[in-house]
Amino acid sequence: MVAPLPDGIATPALVVDPEILDRNISRMAEASRDRGFALRPHAKSHKSAQIADRQLRAGARGLTVATISEAEAFVRAGVDDLFIAYPVWLDAGKAQRLRRLADDVALRVGVESAEGARRLGNAVGGSARPVEVLVEIDSGTQRTGVPPHAAGEVAKTAADVGLEVIGVFTFPGHGYGHDAQARVRAARDEERALDEAAQALRELRLDVRVVSGGSTPTAGQWQPGAVNELRPGVYVFNDATQLAIGTCQVEDLALVAAATVISVPAPDRFVLDVGSKVLGTDRSPWVTGHGYLPRFPEAAITGLWEHHAVVRLPEGARGPRLGDVLAVVPNHICTPVNLVDELLVVRDGEVVDRWPVTARGTNT
């Protein structure tokens, strides 16, 4: 965020620049549309009904979420087309909640095992609307997802229990890295894995309508072909990691934590009133310390407690004064958003709105 922070702001607080936010949203929507991809952005990065509305009005097909409770929060906010991109393991309570969602909205759910598919089928069988299923593929991140050649087995089980199998999805998380070629390689890995998995489903005469991938780091590397849907999330705000790996510039940072200098114990360091309960604790191998300070780009947050951030300055650098309010860009924006009640919307140095974090704490 390059705009000034408001005078008298109570810190710490998360502050959004709506002009940068809207520019980020429009840029991703236009790039997806121009290349022929459907856009289904991941809402776990912002958890905000106001931002979801902006994405949908810009042309997003629907939203991606990570949990059932996240889906419930956005349904209450009026969103009616959701993909839970997660292999949800259903207990009795989650099964009931998912069934209620299936009765009310267009719902897609990820599966990655035959047993998970059977549980899902038992939970939503006979729902008012058919629940659509995508099989999760591991394209190189080595998190969840089956190998591409095993997609058919999971898909067949899902179809046999009455679920509507519509395709495959993956997350190319191994696209993070300083080397731009890592992002290119991850995008190609994603395309090859999804293409192989989609072919495995077609051989079983299953309809493959959706081949879903994409992430913020691999944005700009996508090629038309196997993939037809994208699910980036962090791009709405960007963060210190995206800046460090080169997927955004300083002028693309739409959200910062506003923090006050509460101590200047030595010429080479100062302390801010923002800690892990606002910034989160994510460390990034590409960022020095616990965040990025646009006013002091060579400084590093070397110590982080619940309510303190200790900033070290390079030798000879002039630091801030006691009481100064500084912007801190978190390493990974998704966690800080989940830690606060609201986002302050600032235009021209003035707070113009307050957006509640609609899906805060929706982790189940």
C-alpha positions as CSV (number, residue, x, y, z in Angstrom):
1,M,0.0,0.0,0.0
2,V,1.6,3.3,-1.1
3,A,-1.2,5.6,0.2
4,P,-0.7,7.2,3.6
5,L,-2.3,5.6,6.7
6,P,-4.9,7.6,8.5
7,D,-4.0,9.9,11.4
8,G,-5.2,8.7,14.8
9,I,-5.8,5.1,13.7
10,A,-6.0,2.7,16.6
11,T,-3.3,0.1,16.1
12,P,-2.8,-2.7,15.3
13,A,-5.3,-3.0,12.5
14,L,-5.5,-4.5,9.0
15,V,-6.0,-1.8,6.4
16,V,-7.2,-2.2,2.8
17,D,-6.7,0.1,-0.1
18,P,-9.8,-0.4,-2.2
19,E,-8.3,1.0,-5.4
20,I,-5.4,-1.5,-5.4
21,L,-7.8,-4.2,-4.4
22,D,-10.2,-3.5,-7.3
23,R,-7.2,-3.3,-9.7
24,N,-6.0,-6.7,-8.6
25,I,-9.4,-8.2,-8.9
26,S,-10.0,-6.7,-12.4
27,R,-6.5,-7.7,-13.6
28,M,-7.0,-11.4,-12.7
29,A,-10.6,-11.5,-14.0
30,E,-9.5,-10.0,-17.4
31,A,-6.5,-12.3,-17.7
32,S,-8.6,-15.4,-17.0
33,R,-11.3,-14.3,-19.4
34,D,-8.9,-13.4,-22.2
35,R,-7.3,-16.8,-22.0
36,G,-10.6,-18.7,-21.8
37,F,-10.5,-19.8,-18.2
38,A,-13.4,-19.8,-15.8
39,L,-12.3,-18.0,-12.6
40,R,-13.4,-19.4,-9.2
41,P,-11.2,-17.5,-6.7
42,H,-10.3,-18.9,-3.3
43,A,-12.1,-16.9,-0.6
44,K,-10.0,-18.2,2.3
45,S,-7.6,-15.4,1.5
46,H,-10.0,-12.6,2.3
47,K,-13.0,-14.2,4.1
48,S,-15.0,-11.1,3.2
49,A,-18.5,-10.8,1.7
50,Q,-17.7,-7.4,0.3
51,I,-14.6,-8.7,-1.5
52,A,-16.5,-11.8,-2.7
53,D,-19.1,-9.5,-4.2
54,R,-16.5,-7.6,-6.0
55,Q,-15.0,-10.8,-7.4
56,L,-18.4,-12.1,-8.6
57,R,-19.3,-8.8,-10.2
58,A,-16.0,-8.8,-12.0
59,G,-17.0,-12.2,-13.6
60,A,-16.0,-15.0,-11.2
61,R,-18.0,-18.1,-11.8
62,G,-18.4,-18.8,-8.1
63,L,-16.1,-19.1,-5.1
64,T,-13.7,-21.7,-3.7
65,V,-13.6,-22.3,0.0
66,A,-11.6,-24.6,2.3
67,T,-14.2,-25.7,4.9
68,I,-17.8,-26.4,5.4
69,S,-18.2,-23.5,7.9
70,E,-16.5,-21.2,5.4
71,A,-19.1,-22.3,2.9
72,E,-21.9,-21.7,5.4
73,A,-20.7,-18.2,6.1
74,F,-20.7,-17.2,2.4
75,V,-24.1,-18.8,1.9
76,R,-25.4,-16.6,4.7
77,A,-23.9,-13.7,2.8
78,G,-25.8,-14.6,-0.4
79,V,-23.2,-16.6,-2.4
80,D,-25.0,-19.5,-4.1
81,D,-22.2,-21.3,-6.0
82,L,-19.4,-22.8,-4.0
83,F,-16.6,-25.4,-4.3
84,I,-15.1,-26.9,-1.1
85,A,-11.7,-27.6,-2.5
86,Y,-10.7,-30.0,0.2
87,P,-11.1,-33.7,0.8
88,V,-13.6,-33.3,3.6
89,W,-13.7,-36.2,6.0
90,L,-17.3,-36.3,7.2
91,D,-18.3,-37.2,10.7
92,A,-22.1,-37.2,11.6
93,G,-22.2,-33.5,12.3
94,K,-20.4,-32.4,9.2
95,A,-22.5,-34.7,7.1
96,Q,-25.7,-33.0,8.3
97,R,-24.3,-29.6,7.7
98,L,-23.1,-30.5,4.2
99,R,-26.5,-32.0,3.4
100,R,-28.2,-28.7,4.4
101,L,-25.8,-26.8,2.1
102,A,-26.5,-29.2,-0.7
103,D,-30.2,-28.6,-0.4
104,D,-29.7,-24.8,-0.7
105,V,-26.9,-23.9,-3.1
106,A,-24.9,-25.2,-6.1
107,L,-22.2,-27.2,-4.3
108,R,-19.0,-28.9,-5.4
109,V,-16.8,-30.9,-3.1
110,G,-13.4,-32.4,-3.4
111,V,-12.6,-36.1,-2.8
112,E,-9.3,-38.0,-2.9
113,S,-10.2,-41.5,-1.7
114,A,-12.8,-44.1,-2.3
115,E,-13.8,-44.2,1.4
116,G,-14.2,-40.4,1.4
117,A,-16.4,-40.6,-1.6
118,R,-18.6,-43.3,0.0
119,R,-19.0,-41.1,3.1
120,L,-19.9,-38.1,1.0
121,G,-22.4,-40.1,-1.0
122,N,-24.1,-41.4,2.1
123,A,-24.3,-37.8,3.5
124,V,-25.9,-36.1,0.5
125,G,-27.8,-38.8,-1.3
126,G,-31.2,-37.5,-2.3
127,S,-30.4,-33.9,-1.7
128,A,-32.5,-31.3,-3.4
129,R,-29.6,-30.4,-5.7
130,P,-27.0,-32.9,-6.9
131,V,-23.6,-32.5,-5.3
132,E,-20.9,-32.2,-7.9
133,V,-17.6,-33.9,-7.2
134,L,-14.0,-33.3,-8.3
135,V,-11.2,-35.7,-7.7
136,E,-8.1,-34.1,-6.1
137,I,-4.8,-34.8,-7.9
138,D,-1.3,-34.4,-6.6
139,S,0.6,-32.5,-9.3
140,G,3.8,-32.2,-7.4
141,T,3.1,-30.4,-4.1
142,Q,2.9,-33.7,-2.2
143,R,0.1,-32.6,0.1
144,T,-3.3,-34.2,-0.6
145,G,-4.5,-35.7,-3.8
146,V,-4.0,-39.0,-5.7
147,P,-1.6,-39.7,-8.5
148,P,-3.1,-38.9,-11.8
149,H,-3.4,-42.5,-12.9
150,A,-5.4,-43.3,-9.7
151,A,-8.1,-40.7,-10.4
152,G,-10.3,-43.2,-12.2
153,E,-10.7,-45.5,-9.2
154,V,-11.8,-42.7,-6.9
155,A,-14.1,-41.2,-9.5
156,K,-15.8,-44.6,-10.2
157,T,-16.5,-45.1,-6.5
158,A,-18.0,-41.6,-6.3
159,A,-20.2,-42.3,-9.4
160,D,-21.3,-45.7,-8.0
161,V,-22.6,-44.1,-4.8
162,G,-24.6,-41.6,-6.7
163,L,-22.4,-38.5,-6.8
164,E,-22.1,-36.4,-9.9
165,V,-18.5,-36.6,-10.9
166,I,-17.6,-33.5,-13.1
167,G,-13.9,-33.4,-13.2
168,V,-10.5,-33.1,-11.4
169,F,-8.6,-30.4,-9.5
170,T,-5.2,-29.8,-8.1
171,F,-3.1,-27.1,-6.3
172,P,0.3,-26.4,-7.8
173,G,1.8,-25.3,-4.5
174,H,5.4,-26.2,-5.5
175,G,5.2,-23.1,-7.8
176,Y,6.5,-20.9,-4.9
177,G,10.2,-19.9,-5.3
178,H,12.6,-17.1,-6.3
179,D,13.2,-18.8,-9.6
180,A,10.6,-17.8,-12.1
181,Q,11.2,-21.1,-13.9
182,A,9.8,-22.9,-10.8
183,R,6.5,-21.3,-11.5
184,V,6.6,-22.3,-15.1
185,R,7.5,-25.9,-14.2
186,A,4.7,-26.1,-11.6
187,A,2.2,-24.8,-14.2
188,R,3.3,-27.5,-16.7
189,D,3.3,-30.2,-14.0
190,E,-0.3,-29.1,-13.2
191,E,-1.4,-29.3,-16.8
192,R,0.2,-32.7,-17.4
193,A,-1.2,-34.2,-14.2
194,L,-4.7,-32.9,-14.7
195,D,-4.7,-34.0,-18.4
196,E,-3.7,-37.5,-17.4
197,A,-6.3,-37.6,-14.6
198,A,-9.1,-36.3,-16.9
199,Q,-8.3,-38.9,-19.5
200,A,-8.6,-41.6,-16.8
201,L,-12.1,-40.4,-16.1
202,R,-13.0,-40.2,-19.7
203,E,-11.9,-43.8,-20.2
204,L,-14.6,-44.7,-17.6
205,R,-17.1,-42.7,-19.7
206,L,-17.4,-40.1,-17.0
207,D,-18.2,-36.5,-18.0
208,V,-15.2,-34.2,-17.4
209,R,-16.6,-30.7,-17.5
210,V,-14.2,-29.1,-15.0
211,V,-10.4,-29.3,-15.0
212,S,-9.4,-27.0,-12.1
213,G,-6.1,-25.6,-11.0
214,G,-4.2,-22.4,-10.7
215,S,-2.7,-20.4,-7.9
216,T,-1.4,-16.8,-7.4
217,P,2.3,-17.8,-8.0
218,T,1.5,-19.5,-11.2
219,A,-0.6,-16.6,-12.5
220,G,0.6,-15.6,-15.9
221,Q,2.1,-19.0,-16.6
222,W,-1.2,-20.7,-17.6
223,Q,-1.7,-22.0,-21.1
224,P,-5.0,-22.8,-22.7
225,G,-5.5,-26.5,-23.1
226,A,-6.1,-29.1,-20.4
227,V,-7.1,-26.7,-17.6
228,N,-10.3,-24.7,-17.9
229,E,-10.8,-23.3,-14.4
230,L,-8.5,-21.3,-12.1
231,R,-8.6,-20.8,-8.3
232,P,-6.1,-18.2,-7.2
233,G,-6.7,-16.6,-3.8
234,V,-3.9,-14.3,-2.4
235,Y,-3.9,-12.1,-5.5
236,V,-6.6,-9.9,-4.1
237,F,-4.2,-8.5,-1.5
238,N,-0.8,-10.0,-2.3
239,D,1.7,-10.2,0.6
240,A,5.4,-10.2,1.5
241,T,5.9,-13.7,0.0
242,Q,4.4,-12.8,-3.3
243,L,6.5,-9.6,-3.4
244,A,9.7,-11.5,-2.6
245,I,9.2,-14.2,-5.3
246,G,8.3,-11.6,-7.9
247,T,4.6,-12.3,-8.6
248,C,3.7,-8.7,-7.6
249,Q,5.1,-5.3,-7.1
250,V,4.9,-2.9,-4.1
251,E,2.1,-1.0,-5.8
252,D,0.1,-4.2,-5.9
253,L,0.0,-4.6,-2.1
254,A,-3.6,-4.0,-1.2
255,L,-3.5,-4.8,2.5
256,V,-1.1,-3.9,5.4
257,A,-1.1,-4.1,9.1
258,A,-0.9,-0.6,10.6
259,A,1.3,-0.6,13.7
260,T,2.7,2.0,16.1
261,V,6.3,2.3,17.2
262,I,6.0,1.8,21.0
263,S,9.7,1.6,21.8
264,V,13.1,2.7,20.4
265,P,15.5,0.9,22.7
266,A,18.6,1.4,20.5
267,P,19.6,3.2,17.2
268,D,19.5,-0.1,15.3
269,R,16.1,-1.4,16.4
270,F,12.6,-0.4,17.3
271,V,9.5,-2.2,18.5
272,L,6.0,-2.2,17.0
273,D,2.7,-3.0,18.7
274,V,1.8,-5.7,16.2
275,G,2.6,-9.4,17.0
276,S,1.7,-12.9,16.1
277,K,-2.0,-12.3,17.1
278,V,-2.3,-10.0,14.1
279,L,0.5,-10.9,11.7
280,G,0.4,-14.7,12.2
281,T,3.5,-16.7,12.6
282,D,4.1,-17.8,9.1
283,R,7.8,-17.7,8.1
284,S,8.7,-17.6,4.5
285,P,12.0,-18.9,3.1
286,W,11.9,-15.9,0.7
287,V,11.3,-13.1,3.2
288,T,13.8,-12.0,5.8
289,G,11.9,-12.0,9.1
290,H,8.2,-11.8,9.9
291,G,7.1,-9.3,7.4
292,Y,8.0,-6.4,5.1
293,L,8.1,-2.7,5.9
294,P,7.6,-0.6,2.8
295,R,9.1,2.5,4.6
296,F,12.1,0.5,5.7
297,P,12.6,-2.1,2.9
298,E,16.1,-3.1,4.2
299,A,14.9,-3.7,7.8
300,A,13.8,-7.1,9.2
301,I,11.3,-8.1,11.8
302,T,13.6,-10.4,13.7
303,G,11.5,-11.0,16.8
304,L,7.8,-11.7,17.1
305,W,5.8,-12.1,20.3
306,E,2.0,-12.0,20.7
307,H,1.9,-8.2,20.9
308,H,5.5,-7.1,19.9
309,A,7.5,-7.0,16.7
310,V,11.2,-6.2,17.1
311,V,12.6,-4.6,13.9
312,R,16.3,-4.5,13.2
313,L,17.7,-1.7,11.0
314,P,20.7,-2.0,8.7
315,E,23.8,-0.2,10.0
316,G,23.6,3.5,9.7
317,A,19.9,3.6,8.7
318,R,17.7,6.2,10.3
319,G,14.8,4.7,12.1
320,P,11.3,6.0,13.0
321,R,10.3,8.1,15.9
322,L,8.4,6.9,19.0
323,G,4.7,7.0,18.1
324,D,5.1,6.8,14.3
325,V,2.5,4.6,12.6
326,L,4.0,2.2,10.0
327,A,2.7,-0.3,7.5
328,V,3.7,-3.9,7.8
329,V,3.0,-6.4,5.0
330,P,2.4,-9.9,6.4
331,N,4.3,-12.8,5.0
332,H,1.1,-14.8,4.3
333,I,-2.0,-12.7,4.2
334,C,-4.6,-15.6,4.8
335,T,-3.8,-16.0,8.5
336,P,-3.9,-12.3,9.6
337,V,-7.3,-11.9,7.9
338,N,-8.6,-14.8,10.0
339,L,-7.3,-13.2,13.2
340,V,-9.2,-9.9,13.1
341,D,-12.8,-8.9,13.3
342,E,-12.8,-6.3,10.5
343,L,-10.8,-4.7,7.7
344,L,-10.4,-0.9,7.7
345,V,-11.0,0.5,4.2
346,V,-8.8,3.6,3.6
347,R,-8.9,6.0,0.7
348,D,-6.8,9.2,0.6
349,G,-5.7,8.8,4.2
350,E,-9.2,8.5,5.5
351,V,-11.1,5.5,6.9
352,V,-14.1,5.3,4.5
353,D,-15.6,1.9,5.5
354,R,-15.2,-1.1,7.8
355,W,-15.7,-4.6,6.4
356,P,-16.4,-7.4,8.8
357,V,-14.4,-10.5,8.2
358,T,-17.5,-12.6,7.3
359,A,-15.9,-16.0,7.6
360,R,-13.5,-15.4,10.5
361,G,-12.7,-18.5,12.5
362,T,-14.6,-20.8,10.1
363,N,-12.1,-23.7,10.4
364,T,-14.4,-26.7,10.6
